[in-house]
């Protein structure tokens, strides 16, 4: 992955998180940092499987993460304990390098994989199989995963509500 963490801003983040049932084996998930940062947005998109891409909206001027939108689709989510080492945990709002968008394009697309697993009241989304990762605690609902070179490697949706789990059950994903 080419989206790289530049630094963390030490401030509290409120997060709006929605799970929307779109049909059997199909759920739209949207995470928005409140208030959303909407100045000159740029998008990092990860194309995986045959689904619409995972889209991370970032403030193009500051590099601050604003929103993540993606689909959980096509296959059941495995339930098992995640193997990430949580010995490196930082807190804050991620600021990303914005040099991927220097040619004035608003979208940067990459192809990759997303491995999803359920660990009790969490969903873990890994882009690689790296076990030596750094976690960035954005708020109680979201942790971002970075590899040892500070590139995005996934995220964890924590403290899933009964309503969110119900949407996943209705879509036959869990």
C-alpha positions in Angstrom: 0.0 0.0 0.0 1.2 3.5 -0.7 -0.9 5.6 1.8 1.6 6.6 4.4 1.2 8.1 7.9 3.0 11.4 8.4 2.1 12.1 12.0 -0.7 12.0 14.5 -2.6 15.0 15.8 -3.3 14.7 19.5 -7.0 15.5 19.7 -10.2 13.6 20.5 -12.2 12.3 17.5 -15.9 11.8 17.5 -16.9 9.1 14.9 -20.2 8.6 13.1 -20.5 4.9 12.0 -23.3 3.4 10.0 -24.0 -0.1 8.7 -26.6 -0.2 5.9 -28.2 -3.4 4.7 -28.1 -3.5 0.9 -29.2 -7.1 0.4 -28.0 -10.7 1.0 -24.2 -10.7 1.6 -24.0 -7.0 1.0 -23.6 -4.2 3.6 -22.4 -0.6 3.2 -20.3 0.8 6.0 -19.5 4.5 6.4 -17.2 6.0 9.1 -17.1 9.8 9.3 -14.9 11.8 11.7 -17.1 14.5 13.2 -17.0 17.3 12.3 -16.0 16.1 8.9 -12.9 17.8 7.3 -14.1 18.7 3.8 -11.5 21.1 2.4 -10.1 20.0 -0.9 -10.8 16.3 -0.4 -8.7 13.6 -2.1 -9.4 9.9 -2.1 -7.3 6.8 -1.6 -9.2 3.8 -3.0 -8.4 0.1 -2.6 -10.0 -2.1 -5.2 -10.5 -5.6 -3.8 -12.4 -8.6 -5.2 -15.2 -7.5 -7.5 -16.6 -5.0 -4.9 -16.7 -1.2 -5.2 -13.5 0.1 -3.8 -12.8 1.0 -0.2 -12.6 4.8 -0.2 -10.7 6.8 2.4 -11.5 10.6 2.1 -8.6 12.8 3.2 -8.2 16.6 3.4 -5.9 17.4 0.5 -4.5 20.4 2.2 -3.8 19.0 5.6 -3.7 15.2 5.1 -6.2 14.6 7.9 -8.4 11.6 7.6 -12.1 12.5 7.2 -14.1 9.4 6.1 -13.9 5.7 5.2 -16.6 4.1 3.1 -16.6 0.4 2.0 -18.8 -2.6 1.4 -18.7 -5.9 3.2 -19.9 -8.4 0.5 -20.1 -11.8 -1.0 -18.8 -14.0 1.8 -19.3 -14.8 5.4 -17.0 -13.2 7.9 -14.8 -15.7 9.8 -14.9 -15.6 13.5 -11.5 -16.0 15.2 -9.0 -14.2 17.5 -7.0 -11.7 15.6 -3.2 -12.2 15.8 -2.1 -8.5 15.8 0.4 -7.6 18.4 -1.1 -4.7 20.3 2.2 -3.7 22.0 2.5 -0.5 19.9 -0.6 1.7 20.4 -0.7 5.4 19.7 -3.6 7.8 20.0 -4.8 10.6 17.7 -6.1 11.6 14.3 -3.9 10.4 11.5 -2.3 12.9 9.1 -1.2 11.3 5.8 1.4 12.3 3.3 -0.5 13.9 0.3 2.2 13.5 -2.3 0.2 10.7 -4.0 -2.1 13.5 -5.3 0.6 16.0 -6.5 -0.5 15.8 -10.1 -3.9 17.3 -9.1 -5.8 14.0 -9.5 -8.3 13.7 -6.7 -8.2 9.8 -6.7 -5.4 7.4 -6.1 -6.3 3.8 -6.8 -4.6 0.6 -5.7 -5.4 -3.0 -6.1 -5.2 -5.3 -3.1 -6.9 -7.7 -0.8 -8.9 -7.2 2.4 -9.1 -10.0 4.8 -12.0 -9.6 7.3 -12.4 -11.5 10.5 -14.7 -11.1 13.5 -13.1 -11.1 17.0 -16.0 -10.9 19.5 -17.3 -7.3 19.2 -14.7 -6.2 16.7 -14.2 -6.5 12.9 -10.6 -6.6 11.8 -9.8 -5.6 8.2 -6.2 -6.5 7.1 -4.8 -5.5 3.8 -1.7 -7.8 4.3 -0.8 -10.7 6.6 1.7 -8.6 8.6 1.7 -9.4 12.3 4.1 -6.7 13.4 1.8 -3.7 13.2 1.3 -0.4 15.0 -2.2 0.5 16.0 -3.5 4.0 16.1 -6.4 4.4 18.4 -8.6 7.1 16.8 -11.5 6.6 19.2 -13.3 3.7 20.9 -14.9 2.6 17.6 -11.9 2.8 15.3 -8.2 1.7 15.3 -6.1 2.0 12.2 -3.3 -0.5 11.5 0.0 0.6 10.0 3.0 -1.6 9.1 6.5 -0.9 10.4 7.1 1.6 7.6 4.0 3.6 8.5 1.9 2.5 5.5 -1.8 1.8 6.0 -2.3 -1.9 6.6 -5.9 -2.1 7.7 -8.3 -1.0 10.5 -10.3 -2.4 13.4 -13.9 -1.5 14.0 -14.3 -1.9 17.8 -17.3 -2.0 20.1 -19.8 -3.1 17.5 -23.3 -2.4 18.7 -26.1 -4.9 18.7 -27.8 -2.9 15.9 -24.6 -3.2 13.7 -24.3 -6.9 14.4 -28.0 -7.3 13.5 -27.4 -5.7 10.1 -24.5 -8.2 9.5 -26.7 -11.1 10.6 -29.6 -9.9 8.3 -27.2 -9.9 5.4 -26.0 -13.4 6.3 -22.4 -12.1 6.8 -22.1 -13.5 10.3 
